[in-house]
Amino acid sequence: MAKFGKWIGGGLGWAVGGPIGAIFGFVVGSIFDGSTEQMQQGGGPGFTTGRTTGYSGRTTTGGYVMSLLVLVAAVMKADGKVLKSELDYVKRFMVQNFGEASATESVKMLRDILKQTIPVNEVCRQIQQNMNYSARLQLLHFLYGIAQADGQVDAAEKQMIAQISRYMGINDSDYQSIEAMFVPNTDADYKILEIERSASNDELKKAYRRMAMKYHPDKVSHLGDDFQRAANEKFQKVNQAYENIKKERKIA
């Protein structure tokens, strides 16, 4: 089970209850040697599915992974069909970010989640109420990364991600900033930095500092080294956008 088992075995925190906990109460047992029934009774390592038993107010790595997989499933189901190629893209993304063993276990669990009805609004509300803003921004970044894994973001997937963003409480400028990292746009660099083309060079520098601080990997350090490293991609996109605009404006 490797890294994935450690994530889940470390507990789900607040995700053990509510709609996310309800979804995983039916599927998480298959990840471990014990049966689903044993897991629901609290027999699995660090996991119970009771409404309050095992609850923690903090976002654990396990809870974060669970939230991500549920939202990934919602995006994949957005166009009414789930193709094997899409699962392959998800696995490729997970391998790149977290390694082969964790990717295999993640996709195995994702297959079970895809069989269920996902109450997207309720799931997003649970995430908004319990997860800090930086971690929610990283979820959005992951969703776009997975949606674009096949080279383009499908219209239905884009619409679902936008809906998820709203219900998670992400403000519109931050949504557009992350979207611009994946969806081609002539003003993408400016959108990433959340400024207009008419912004002065001084405003550009201030925007870069602000966005570099907002997207710094240390903002999600509480989720563990793997997620902190994955978050570095977002940070690099900010740096690249800044360099592109400086080159365009011939700023030394």
C-alpha positions as MATLAB code, in Angstrom:
seq = 'MAKFGKWIGGGLGWAVGGPIGAIFGFVVGSIFDGSTEQMQQGGGPGFTTGRTTGYSGRTTTGGYVMSLLVLVAAVMKADGKVLKSELDYVKRFMVQNFGEASATESVKMLRDILKQTIPVNEVCRQIQQNMNYSARLQLLHFLYGIAQADGQVDAAEKQMIAQISRYMGINDSDYQSIEAMFVPNTDADYKILEIERSASNDELKKAYRRMAMKYHPDKVSHLGDDFQRAANEKFQKVNQAYENIKKERKIA';
ca = [
       0.000    0.000    0.000;
       3.083    2.138    0.455;
       2.626    5.896    0.764;
      -1.096    5.875   -0.006;
      -1.818    3.519    2.902;
       0.158    5.783    5.240;
      -1.884    8.791    4.117;
      -5.167    7.028    4.845;
      -3.892    5.184    7.898;
      -2.928    8.507    9.454;
      -6.628    9.346    9.820;
      -9.151   11.377    7.857;
      -9.675   14.203   10.354;
     -12.872   16.134    9.615;
     -13.376   14.152    6.378;
     -14.406   11.104    8.434;
     -17.914   12.589    8.718;
     -20.302   14.378    6.366;
     -20.762   13.533    2.680;
     -17.076   12.704    2.099;
     -17.061   10.266    5.005;
     -20.300    8.701    3.758;
     -18.803    8.092    0.305;
     -15.638    6.542    1.647;
     -17.415    4.451    4.244;
     -18.298    2.117    1.363;
     -14.977    2.030   -0.445;
     -12.054    2.625    1.888;
     -12.119   -0.924    3.309;
     -10.928   -2.364    0.008;
      -7.649   -0.493    0.368;
      -6.770   -2.472    3.479;
      -6.676   -6.199    4.198;
      -9.762   -5.933    6.441;
     -13.324   -5.956    5.116;
     -15.454   -2.861    4.585;
     -17.597   -3.906    7.520;
     -14.582   -3.993    9.815;
     -13.539   -0.557    8.599;
     -16.985    0.865    9.341;
     -16.674   -0.474   12.874;
     -13.340    1.219   13.298;
     -11.200   -1.866   12.651;
      -8.949   -0.301   10.046;
      -5.883    1.747   10.992;
      -6.774    5.337   11.831;
     -10.230    5.210   10.266;
     -13.808    5.154   11.525;
     -16.984    6.192    9.752;
     -19.077    7.346   12.670;
     -20.466   10.861   12.620;
     -18.236   12.091   15.412;
     -15.877    9.239   16.385;
     -12.317    9.954   15.251;
     -13.139   13.521   14.208;
     -10.332   16.048   14.088;
     -10.679   19.703   13.197;
      -7.433   19.699   11.209;
      -6.978   18.717    7.576;
      -4.962   15.489    7.574;
      -3.131   14.210    4.505;
      -5.641   11.340    4.384;
      -8.592   13.716    4.484;
      -7.025   15.811    1.750;
      -6.493   12.789   -0.500;
     -10.095   11.704    0.075;
     -11.392   15.164   -0.812;
      -9.275   15.245   -3.966;
     -10.447   11.828   -5.186;
     -14.123   12.656   -4.633;
     -13.776   15.905   -6.589;
     -11.790   14.180   -9.344;
     -14.639   11.667   -9.679;
     -17.168   14.507   -9.933;
     -15.174   16.137  -12.746;
     -14.740   12.830  -14.597;
     -18.499   12.152  -14.440;
     -19.350   15.677  -15.648;
     -19.833   14.700  -19.296;
     -21.905   11.634  -18.432;
     -19.270    9.054  -19.356;
     -16.018    7.773  -17.877;
     -13.450    6.388  -20.310;
     -10.533    4.082  -19.514;
      -8.279    6.677  -21.103;
      -9.407    9.182  -18.443;
      -8.453    6.776  -15.655;
      -5.091    6.319  -17.374;
      -4.613   10.096  -17.421;
      -5.457   10.311  -13.707;
      -2.978    7.546  -12.920;
      -0.299    9.258  -14.998;
      -0.882   12.488  -13.088;
      -0.724   10.683   -9.736;
       2.456    8.803  -10.744;
       4.106   12.071  -11.692;
       3.186   13.704   -8.397;
       3.157   10.859   -5.873;
       4.754    7.731   -7.363;
       3.610    4.466   -8.940;
       2.366    2.633   -5.820;
       0.252    5.537   -4.561;
      -1.162    6.121   -8.043;
      -2.259    2.486   -8.363;
      -4.089    2.561   -5.019;
      -5.644    5.945   -5.795;
      -7.071    4.761   -9.116;
      -8.357    1.577   -7.470;
     -10.297    3.657   -4.968;
     -11.388    6.126   -7.639;
     -13.059    3.319   -9.602;
     -15.285    2.602   -6.587;
     -16.088    6.288   -6.037;
     -17.132    6.662   -9.678;
     -19.905    4.108   -9.089;
     -21.538    6.397   -6.535;
     -23.653    9.522   -6.799;
     -21.602   12.477   -5.644;
     -23.433   15.378   -3.950;
     -21.004   17.972   -5.318;
     -22.436   21.012   -3.546;
     -22.507   19.290   -0.140;
     -18.985   17.930   -0.597;
     -17.669   21.381   -1.524;
     -19.475   22.955    1.425;
     -17.817   20.454    3.781;
     -14.424   21.281    2.283;
     -14.999   25.037    2.515;
     -16.009   24.814    6.165;
     -13.008   22.725    7.210;
     -10.060   23.273    4.867;
      -7.935   26.412    4.726;
      -7.930   28.587    1.616;
      -4.424   27.698    0.402;
      -5.232   23.982    0.492;
      -8.462   24.627   -1.443;
      -6.509   26.548   -4.085;
      -4.220   23.540   -4.423;
      -7.244   21.251   -4.888;
      -8.378   23.489   -7.746;
      -4.908   23.328   -9.282;
      -4.913   19.524   -9.070;
      -8.345   19.311  -10.709;
      -7.259   21.412  -13.671;
      -4.012   19.446  -13.943;
      -5.911   16.170  -14.143;
      -8.545   17.570  -16.539;
      -5.786   18.766  -18.861;
      -3.814   15.515  -18.685;
      -5.154   14.504  -22.123;
      -3.967   17.779  -23.651;
      -7.185   19.783  -23.351;
      -9.855   20.670  -20.797;
     -13.294   19.435  -21.889;
     -16.100   22.039  -21.712;
     -18.183   19.932  -19.306;
     -15.144   19.374  -17.081;
     -14.346   23.085  -17.106;
     -17.925   23.897  -16.113;
     -17.801   21.382  -13.249;
     -14.459   22.725  -11.999;
     -15.879   26.265  -12.062;
     -18.869   25.065  -10.037;
     -16.600   23.306   -7.542;
     -14.509   26.453   -7.227;
     -17.551   28.592   -6.415;
     -18.922   26.178   -3.840;
     -15.499   25.849   -2.198;
     -15.481   29.623   -1.743;
     -12.644   30.423   -4.162;
     -12.846   34.035   -5.311;
     -13.178   34.690   -9.028;
      -9.746   36.273   -9.556;
      -8.008   33.289   -7.951;
     -10.085   30.894  -10.056;
      -9.123   32.747  -13.240;
      -5.485   32.780  -12.161;
      -5.364   28.993  -11.824;
      -7.493   28.429  -14.933;
      -5.027   30.533  -16.955;
      -2.240   28.107  -15.974;
      -3.984   25.389  -18.009;
      -6.366   26.977  -20.538;
      -4.673   28.869  -23.425;
      -5.372   32.594  -23.312;
      -3.600   35.565  -24.855;
      -3.642   37.310  -21.468;
      -2.766   34.178  -19.462;
       0.359   35.636  -17.837;
      -1.594   38.673  -16.639;
      -4.467   36.548  -15.386;
      -2.070   34.322  -13.446;
      -0.756   37.432  -11.675;
      -4.304   38.827  -11.359;
      -3.584   42.133  -13.077;
      -4.685   43.899  -16.270;
      -2.435   44.528  -19.270;
      -2.649   48.213  -18.413;
      -0.940   47.658  -15.038;
       2.210   49.686  -14.475;
       5.599   48.034  -13.977;
       5.415   48.892  -10.296;
       1.978   47.258  -10.043;
       3.425   44.235  -11.853;
       6.154   43.823   -9.249;
       3.687   44.166   -6.394;
       1.342   41.626   -8.007;
       4.202   39.160   -8.439;
       5.203   39.430   -4.777;
       1.571   39.008   -3.688;
       0.945   35.967   -5.876;
       4.301   34.380   -5.023;
       3.340   34.611   -1.365;
      -0.197   33.302   -1.994;
       0.983   30.283   -4.006;
       4.145   29.499   -2.039;
       4.492   25.729   -1.371;
       4.967   26.394    2.345;
       1.274   27.338    2.470;
       0.400   23.622    2.245;
       3.331   22.242    4.258;
       0.851   20.835    6.810;
      -0.264   18.310    4.179;
       3.182   16.713    3.983;
       6.225   16.783    1.715;
       4.526   15.157   -1.288;
       1.805   17.789   -1.541;
       4.237   20.581   -0.802;
       6.404   19.450   -3.730;
       3.338   19.172   -5.987;
       2.327   22.713   -5.018;
       5.655   23.982   -6.326;
       4.300   23.751   -9.896;
       1.782   26.495   -9.147;
       4.546   28.644   -7.680;
       6.695   28.092  -10.787;
       3.827   29.166  -13.058;
       3.728   32.491  -11.201;
       7.485   32.931  -11.674;
       7.220   32.066  -15.368;
       4.333   34.485  -15.918;
       6.345   37.267  -14.283;
       9.403   36.519  -16.427;
       7.286   36.418  -19.603;
       5.785   39.833  -18.916;
       9.184   41.323  -18.010;
      10.558   40.019  -21.309;
       7.555   41.390  -23.188;
       8.050   44.802  -21.580;
      11.858   44.635  -21.852;
      12.282   45.028  -18.106;
      15.782   44.107  -16.963;
];
